[in-house]
Amino acid sequence: MTKRAVKPIDQTKPRWQRQPDARPDQILDAALGVFRAQGFSAARMDDVAKAAGISKGTIYLYFNSKQTLMESLITRAVAPIAQHLNVIAAQAPDGPVTPVLRAMLTFAASNLGQAKASAVPMLVISEAGRFPELARLYRQQVIDIGLGAITGMIKRGINRGEFRKLNPAYAARSMIAPLLMHMVWMNTFVLSEDEPIDLPDMIEQHLDIFLHGAKFRAQPEVSL
């Protein structure tokens, strides 16, 4: 039986012709790099095209504006994290809420700790005043879903007597605050000489403080 010759990849073709299915992700990667370096407001589609090694017209085959690029970055990098938190909460078995909250925050930390994911919320925060529609989209696709899932689990913990009486919405914000601060720190304030931060260890310590503070404790009887 004659072996069929394997046709080699034509290296003379531009990489976009060799990898058409990968074009949207590669364009988004280039856009993220440009937005981080120049800021969303100052960046131009020409800059994104140059970074991606393609013509500006090719970008418009997939994304019709700079804002669409940013919206797609939110949808690709951060929205799935919030959606998975919602799945964890929805599929949580009956029983203690503490391990579920631990799993939720650990998952969020491990994913938002990635450079591509953490860069997106920082861009939204920096541009929210000039582009409120981006902030609104982020609120709808990320915050309302992820924070809503955590708030719901805290409510469940209160109802079953696992946690003391708390404002669930405030408690949820307290729970995720260190993760948000970590993103701000790593994208804004970190210095080359700083000691590396062990994010899993930091999150574990925060969970220990938060969950012990939230747990229900019977009040001691006062003898008269």
N, C-alpha and C positions, 0 to 999 in steps of 0.2 A: 504494500500500500504506500502510495506516494505521499510524503508529508506535505501538508499545505504550508506554503511560505507565509510567515507572519509579516504583514505589511507594516513597515516602520512608521512612526509618527513623523509627519513632515515638520521638521523644526524650523522651516522657513516661514511657516504661517504664524501670524500673531497669536499669542496665547489665548486671546479671546475667541479665536476661531477654533482652537483646539479644545477649549473647555467651555462651550456655550452654557451648559447647565450651571456652571460655577460663577457666571458673570455677576448676578445680583449680589452674592456674598462678597465677591472681590471688589465690586464697586462700593459696597457699604464699608468694607475694611478701609478702603482708600479715603472715603468720606470721613470716617471717624478720625483717622490720622490728621486730616486737614482741619477738621473742626476743633480738635484738641490743640493743634499748633497755632491756629489763627483766630479761633473763636467762630462761632456759628455765623454771627452777623457779618464779619469781615470776609469770610470764605466765599469763593466764587465757584461756579460749576466748572470753569476752566481749570481751577486749581485741583479739583477732584479728578477731572479727566487726566490731567498731567500726572498726578500721583498714581492713578490706575493704569497709565500707559495706553490710554484709548482716546478716541475723539470724543468731544463733548456730545456729538450727535448720538453716539452709542449709549451714553448714559440715559438720554431721553427715550430710548427704546424700553427702558425699565422703570425709570423714575421721572416724573414730569416736572419736578421742581426741587429746589434745595430743601424745602420744608418736607417734602415727601421722603427725601433721604433720611431726615432726622426722625420722622414718624416711623419709618421702617427700622431704624436702629432701635427705637424703643420697643417695637413689636418683636424684633429678633432677639435682643439681648436681655431685656428686663421683664417684659410681660410674661414670658413662660415661667419665670421664677415665681411670680405672684400666683399664676394659675396652678402651679404645683403645690403651693402652700394651701390653696383652696381644696385641692384634691386630698392632701394629707388630712385636713380637718374633716372633710366630708366622709372619708373612709375610716376615720378613727373609731376603734371599737369602744363599746361601753366600758367604763372603768376609769381609772385615774387619768387626769388631764395632763399632769406634770410631764410624763414622758413624751406626750404628743407635742407639747409646746417646746420641749427640748429638741425634738426632731425637726420641728419647723424652723426654729432659729438657727440650728446648726446647718440645715440645708441652705437657708438664705445666706448665711455667712460664707459658706464654702463657695457659693456661686457669685455673690456680689463682691467677694474678695478678688475675683478675676479682673484683670485690668480692663478688658473690653466691656465688661458689664458695669463696673463702677464708674467708668468714664461717662456713660450715658446720663445717669441722673445728675452728675456734676454739670454737664452741659445744659441740661434742662433748667437746673437751679440758676445758673449764671445768665441764661437768656430769658427767664420767665417774665421779667418786666417788659421786654420788647416783643416777646412772642407768647402772649398768654394762652394762645390756642395749643401750644406745645405742652404747657403746664397742665392745661385741662385734659389733654389726651393722656398724659402721664398719670394724672390723678385717677382717671377712669380705668385705664388699663392695668395700672400697677398698684397704686396706693389703696384705692377703694377695695380691690380684690384681696390683696395680701393682708392689709391691716384689718380688713373686715373678717378674714378667716381667723386671725389671731384674737381679735376682740370676741368673736363667737366662742372660741375655746375657753377664754377666760370667764365668760359668762357661764359656760357649762360648769367650770370648776367651782364658781361661786354657788351655783344652784345645787350642786351635789355636796356642798359643805367642805370641799377640799381647800378652797381659798376663803379668806375672810371677806367681809363686805367691802368691795372696792368699786370705783368707777371703771367699768371694763374698758372704755375708750381711752381713758387716761393711762390705765395700766398697760394697755397694748402699746401706746406710744413710748412709755418708759422702757418697755421690753426691747423695742427695736432701736432706741436712741443711740446706744453705744455703736451699733453697726453703722448707722448713718454718720456718726462722728468719725469712725474709722475711715470711711470713704473720703470725707472732707480732709482728714489728716493726711492720708496717703497721696491725695491728688493736689494738696495745697501747701501743707506745712512741713512735710517730711524733709529731713536734711540727710545728706550722704553719710554724715558721721553718726547718725542716730543708731541706737541698738535696734536690730530687727524686731518687729512685733510678731509674736506668735498668735495669729488670729484665732485658731481653735482654742488655745489656752485662755485667751482673753474672753472669748464668748463663754467658755465653760465657767470661768470665775464670775462673770456677770450673771449667768443663769443661776448659779449658786446663791448669789446675793438676792436676785429678784425673786426667785421661787421661795426662798426662806422668808423673805419679807411679806410675800403674798399669802403664805399658808395660814390656814385657820388655826388659831390657838384658843383653847377654852380659857376664859378669864378665871384667875384663881379666886377662890371664895375668900371673902373678907370676914374675919371673925369679929364680932362686936364685944 
